[in-house]
Amino acid sequence: MIFFGIMLAAIGVSTLVWRDADVIGLPPVAVGVALLVLAAAAIALGVARRKRRRVARGEPEPVGSVLDRAKALPRLLRQRKAYGLPASRLAQWGFALVYLVSPIDILPELLPVVGITDDAGVAVWLLTSLSTATGQYLNWERSKKQHREP
């Protein structure tokens, strides 16, 4: 549903930008705005459905905002043994960082568009992996505090 909403938004924006003739008897502005409203509704419905599915499967809710997770990363690295973060995960993060900053690439940047995709893929994986790990770490911290407080 989210993907459908994004596609509707793209069509709505393209209608607003490039269409100059009427669409089924309606001005292009009205059609473009209607498509954008439908896109927003589809995206909101998709997000709500995804959240309901996560709750129904018993998956934990994400803990902490982006800033909370960024602040938790140094604590996670300091307490990696107590938390149980595998050394292989640290090695993967390290290799990803080295790959991103090194001038040697699997797909060279000289190839238009394609050359950047490998770096973008590694960067997306690194950021999502760090975000997931720090979110789980924040959840672990909170549960540890709750067990000590009674």
Residue pairs with C-beta under 8 A, 6 or more apart in sequence:
1 42
1 43
1 45
1 46
1 49
2 42
2 43
2 46
2 47
2 50
3 46
4 42
4 46
5 38
5 39
5 40
5 41
5 42
5 43
5 44
5 45
5 46
6 39
6 43
7 39
8 35
8 36
8 38
8 39
8 42
9 35
9 36
9 39
9 40
9 43
11 35
12 31
12 32
12 33
12 34
12 35
12 36
12 38
12 39
13 32
13 36
15 23
15 28
15 31
15 32
15 35
16 28
16 29
16 32
16 33
16 36
19 28
19 31
19 32
20 28
21 28
22 28
23 31
24 31
54 61
55 61
60 139
62 135
63 135
63 136
63 138
63 139
63 142
64 72
64 134
64 135
64 138
66 131
68 138
69 130
69 131
69 134
69 135
69 138
70 134
72 134
72 137
72 138
72 141
73 130
73 134
75 137
75 141
76 83
76 85
76 133
76 134
76 137
77 90
80 90
83 137
83 140
85 133
85 137
89 129
89 133
92 129
93 126
93 129
93 130
96 122
96 123
96 125
96 126
97 126
99 105
99 119
99 122
100 119
100 122
100 123
100 126
105 115
105 118
105 119
106 118
107 114
107 115
107 117
107 118
108 115
109 115
109 116
109 119
